[in-house]
């Protein structure tokens, strides 16, 4: 069980960016389609065996992170804002078996900025409780963006 933490002004955040192949619509779809997330999500040592997405404001998502030791960390949350194909924002909770909290403290905002035939992905993860969590999330996001960049290197749209 996880405990709920309400956002506060002293919370920590991080910002990561990556330029990837594909227009904003293609990249937005890769970020928000469960079938596509299963193919690229996670740092190199993590796989994603299950992903459920209800892509609408108020809809929920669940992403399974299978670790090398066989344990699963779930990431769950609720979509707070969707501006296809420019932005998606959602709450974020993680743990072995987190209970959904609509007021979860952590927030993720992802912007998709067109750059010609490419798109810059800007991930802002905010309201983290401590530096250790921020450092872990930073490594995780860099790994996820590496996986997405490789996935999008193939110009075909699998869905």
N, C-alpha and C positions, 0 to 999 in steps of 0.2 A: 504494500500500500504506500502511496506517496502522500506527502502532506501538501496542502495548498499554500502557495506563497503569493501574496498580492503584490503587484508592481509598486515600486517606490522610486523616488528620485535618485537614490544612491546606488541603484542596481547597475550591473555591468552589461556591456554590449560588445559586439564585434561586427566587423564589416569585411566581407570577402567579395572579390570580383573575379570574373573569368569571361574571356571572349571566346565564343564557340561558333561553329558553323551553323547556318540556318537562320531563317527569318524569325521574327519574334513569335509568330503564330506557331511555327514548328517547335521552337524551344519551349514555349508555354505548354504546348500539348505534351511534350516529353516530361515536363515537370509535374503535370497534373493528371496524367493517365496512369492508372494502376498497372496496366499491361506493360507500359514502357518503363515505369519506375522499377518493376521487377528485373529489368534487364541492366540497369545502370546504378542503382542506389548503393551507397555504402563505400567506405574506404576500402582499400585493397584486401584487407583481411576479413571483411564483413560481406555477407550475402543477404539478399532480401527474398525469403521464401514466401512471403505473404504481404499483400498490400490491398487495402480497401479504401476507396475514395468516393465520397458523396460531394461532388464539386458544385456547391452552392453556398451562399452565405448562410451560416447556421448548420451546414452539413459537416459531418465528422470524417476523419481519416484515421487509419491505423497502418503503421509500417513496422514489419518485423525485421529486426537486425539479428541475424544468426552469427554468433561469434565463433572463433576457432575452437573453443572448448565445448561447443554444443549448446551453450545457453543462449537464450533469446532476450534481447532488450526491445521492448515495444516503445514506439513513439506514437503518441495519440494526440488529437486535438480537434479543434473546430475552426472552420473557415470564417474569418471575420470580414474580409473584403476581397472582392474579385473584380478586376478590370481587365478582361481578356482583350488582347494578349500582353498587356503592359505590367500587371501587378497582381500578386496574390499575397494575402496576409492571413496568418493562422496562429492559434495558440499552440503551445508545445509542452508536452509532458513526456517524460521518459522513465522507464524502469522495467523490472522483470514482469510486473503485473499492475500497471498504474490504473487507478480508478479515475474515470473521466470527471474533470472539474471544469465547468464552463468559465470559471474565473481564474484559470491557471495563469500564473504570473508570466512565464516565458512567452515571448512573441517572436515570430519570424515574419519578416517582410521581404518578398523577393520581387525585384524589378527586372523587366526585360526591355533593354534599350537597343533599338535597331542601330546597327553600324554597317550600312551597306548590305552585303550578303551575309553578314554575321550579326550576332546579338551579344551584347554584354549583359551578363547575369550579375546582379548586385544583391547579395544576401545580407540582410541586417538581422542579427539575432540579439534580442534585448531582454532585459529584466532577469539576468542570470544571478543566482544567489552568491556566487563566490568565484575567485580567480581560477580555481581548479576546474570548475564546470566550464568556465569560459575557454580555458585552454583546451579541454577535451572537445568542446564543440568546434573550436577553430580547426583542430586537426580533422575532425569528422567532416566538416564542410569542405575543406580543401580536398579530401579524398572523394567526396561525393561529386564535386565539380570536375575532378579529374575523370571520374567514371562517365559523367554526362558528356564531357568533351569527346572522349573516345567513342561513345555511343552515337553522338551527332556527327562524327567524322564521316560516317556513311550517310550519303545524301538521301537515301530512301526513307520513306515514312512507313514504319511497320504496322501502323493501325489505320 
